[in-house]
C-alpha cells in the first residue's frame, strides 16, 4: 500500500503537495482586503510551490499575479490562476460570479468574490 501511495505522489505531484490550495486562499483573502503587497507576497509563495510541484501553468499564472503593478491587474491575473487551480484534483468548491463571468475556489460558505471589492458577496456555488 505504501508503494502505491509513493507511486501516485510521483505521478501526480499535486497530491504530494496539499499546500497549494491554502496558498491560493491566501491570495484570494488578500484580494478581498485589497492589499496589493500581500497579494504579491502570497502569489509568489504559491508560484514557488507550484513550480516545485512541476505545475508550470499554475506557477506561471501565480507569478503573473505576483508581479501585478496594481490591484486591477492582480485581479485580472487571478482569473487565469483560478482557471488553472480549478483543474486540479482535490480542490475546494468552485464559486462563480455571473455578472463578471469569472470563477474562483473557496471553502463552502459565505461568498467572498475576489474580483471586485464592491461585489464582495456576489457569486454562487457552482460545483463542489
C-alpha positions in Angstrom: 0.0 0.0 0.0 2.8 2.4 0.8 4.4 1.8 -2.6 1.1 2.7 -4.3 0.9 6.0 -2.4 4.5 6.8 -3.3 3.8 6.0 -7.0 0.7 8.1 -7.0 2.5 11.0 -5.4 5.3 10.8 -8.0 2.8 10.5 -10.9 0.6 13.3 -9.6 2.8 15.9 -7.8 -0.2 18.0 -6.7 -1.3 15.1 -4.5 2.1 15.2 -2.8 1.8 19.0 -2.1 -1.5 19.8 -0.4 -0.1 23.3 0.4 -1.2 24.8 -3.0 -4.8 25.5 -2.0 -4.1 27.2 1.3 -1.6 29.5 -0.6 -4.2 30.2 -3.3 -6.7 31.0 -0.5 -4.1 33.5 1.0 -4.0 35.3 -2.4 -7.9 35.4 -2.5 -8.1 36.7 1.0 -5.5 39.4 0.2 -7.6 40.4 -2.8 -10.7 40.6 -0.6 -8.8 43.0 1.6 -7.4 44.9 -1.4 -3.8 44.5 -0.1 -1.6 44.5 -3.2 1.6 43.8 -1.2 0.0 40.8 0.5 -1.4 39.6 -2.9 2.0 39.8 -4.4 3.7 38.0 -1.5 1.1 35.2 -1.3 1.1 34.7 -5.1 4.9 34.5 -5.2 4.8 31.8 -2.5 2.1 29.9 -4.5 4.2 30.2 -7.7 7.3 28.8 -5.9 5.3 25.8 -4.6 3.6 25.2 -7.9 7.0 25.2 -9.7 8.4 22.8 -7.1 5.4 20.5 -7.8 6.1 20.8 -11.6 2.8 22.5 -12.2 4.1 25.0 -14.7 0.8 26.5 -15.8 -0.2 27.2 -12.2 3.3 28.6 -11.4 3.2 30.9 -14.4 -0.3 32.1 -13.6 0.6 32.7 -9.9 3.7 34.6 -11.0 1.6 36.9 -13.2 -0.4 37.8 -10.1 2.8 38.3 -8.0 4.2 40.8 -10.5 1.0 42.8 -11.0 1.5 46.5 -10.7 -1.9 47.3 -9.3 -5.0 45.5 -7.9 -6.9 45.7 -11.2 -4.0 43.8 -12.9 -3.8 41.4 -10.0 -7.5 40.6 -10.2 -7.3 40.0 -14.0 -4.3 37.7 -13.5 -6.1 35.9 -10.6 -8.8 34.9 -13.0 -6.3 32.9 -15.1 -4.8 31.5 -11.9 -8.2 30.4 -10.8 -8.9 28.7 -14.1 -5.7 26.6 -13.7 -6.4 25.8 -10.0 -9.9 24.7 -10.8 -8.4 21.9 -13.0 -6.5 20.4 -10.1 -7.8 17.4 -8.2 -8.9 17.7 -4.5 -9.8 21.3 -4.9 -12.3 23.3 -2.8 -15.7 24.4 -4.1 -15.9 26.5 -7.2 -17.9 29.7 -7.0 -18.9 31.9 -10.0 -19.9 35.5 -10.4 -22.3 35.6 -13.4 -22.0 39.4 -13.6 -18.2 39.3 -14.0 -18.2 35.9 -15.7 -15.4 34.7 -13.5 -14.9 31.7 -11.2 -12.7 31.1 -8.1 -12.1 28.5 -5.4 -13.1 28.7 -1.8 -14.4 26.6 1.0 -18.2 26.3 1.0 -19.8 29.1 3.0 -20.2 32.8 2.7 -19.3 34.1 -0.7 -16.1 36.1 -0.9 -15.7 37.4 -4.5 -12.1 38.4 -5.0 -12.7 40.2 -8.3 -14.4 43.4 -7.3 -14.4 44.9 -3.8 -17.9 46.5 -4.4 -19.2 43.0 -5.3 -17.6 41.0 -2.4 -20.7 38.9 -1.8 -21.7 38.5 -5.4 -21.4 34.9 -6.6 -22.9 31.4 -6.2 -21.7 27.9 -5.6 -21.1 26.3 -9.0 -19.6 22.9 -8.1 -18.3 21.1 -5.1 
